[in-house]
Amino acid sequence: MSQLVPAQGETYYFVTSDGSILDVPWNGDETDYDRLGFGNVFRRKGNAVAARDEMKGLFRKYRKVNSNGFQTNNRKSQGSRNSRE
């Protein structure tokens, strides 16, 4: 399914690496197209929130199946002390 490219200056929403939702105007630059290519461009904030929540669920499922060598029951070994659920 292809996404529509926002018009120049049109506001869109995206999910940041910490799970925040930000809105920015479309400039057609490399960053905009990188987000679009990854499926991280949303016309409505609610759609970005729904996508973020779905991604969090997928990450949780992945961690249960593949701990990448980390002890998943030990908070100190789960990665960065700044990581968020």
C-alpha positions as CSV (number, residue, x, y, z in Angstrom):
1,M,0.0,0.0,0.0
2,S,1.5,3.3,-1.0
3,Q,1.3,6.4,1.1
4,L,0.3,9.8,-0.3
5,V,3.0,12.4,-0.1
6,P,1.9,15.5,1.8
7,A,1.8,18.8,0.0
8,Q,4.6,21.3,0.6
9,G,4.1,22.9,4.0
10,E,1.3,20.5,5.0
11,T,1.6,19.4,8.6
12,Y,2.1,15.7,9.3
13,Y,2.6,13.6,12.4
14,F,5.3,11.0,13.1
15,V,6.5,8.8,16.0
16,T,9.9,9.7,17.5
17,S,12.4,7.1,18.7
18,D,11.2,7.6,22.3
19,G,7.5,7.2,21.3
20,S,6.5,10.8,21.3
21,I,4.3,12.1,18.6
22,L,5.5,15.3,16.9
23,D,4.0,17.4,14.1
24,V,6.1,19.2,11.4
25,P,5.5,20.7,8.0
26,W,6.4,18.6,5.0
27,N,9.4,20.1,3.3
28,G,10.1,17.3,0.9
29,D,13.6,16.8,2.3
30,E,15.5,13.6,2.9
31,T,14.2,13.3,6.5
32,D,10.6,13.6,5.3
33,Y,11.1,11.0,2.7
34,D,12.9,8.7,5.1
35,R,9.9,8.8,7.5
36,L,7.6,8.3,4.5
37,G,9.6,5.3,3.3
38,F,9.4,3.7,6.8
39,G,5.7,4.3,7.0
40,N,6.0,7.0,9.7
41,V,4.0,9.8,8.1
42,F,0.5,10.4,9.3
43,R,-2.1,13.0,8.4
44,R,-3.9,12.7,11.8
45,K,-2.3,12.6,15.3
46,G,-4.7,9.7,16.2
47,N,-3.3,7.6,13.5
48,A,0.3,8.2,14.7
49,V,-0.8,7.3,18.3
50,A,-2.4,4.1,17.1
51,A,0.7,3.2,15.1
52,R,3.0,3.9,18.1
53,D,0.8,1.7,20.4
54,E,0.9,-1.1,17.9
55,M,4.7,-0.8,17.5
56,K,5.1,-1.0,21.3
57,G,3.1,-4.2,21.4
58,L,5.1,-5.7,18.6
59,F,8.4,-4.8,20.4
60,R,7.1,-6.4,23.6
61,K,6.2,-9.6,21.7
62,Y,9.6,-9.6,20.0
63,R,11.4,-9.3,23.3
64,K,9.6,-12.3,24.8
65,V,10.6,-14.4,21.8
66,N,14.2,-13.1,21.3
67,S,16.0,-11.5,24.2
68,N,19.2,-11.0,22.2
69,G,21.2,-12.5,25.0
70,F,19.8,-10.2,27.6
71,Q,18.2,-11.5,30.8
72,T,14.7,-10.1,30.3
73,N,13.8,-10.4,34.0
74,N,16.8,-8.2,35.1
75,R,16.2,-4.5,34.6
76,K,19.9,-3.6,34.5
77,S,20.5,-5.9,31.5
78,Q,17.6,-4.6,29.4
79,G,19.5,-1.9,27.8
80,S,19.8,1.8,28.4
81,R,18.8,3.2,31.8
82,N,16.9,5.8,29.8
83,S,14.8,3.2,28.0
84,R,11.0,3.7,28.3
85,E,8.1,1.2,28.1
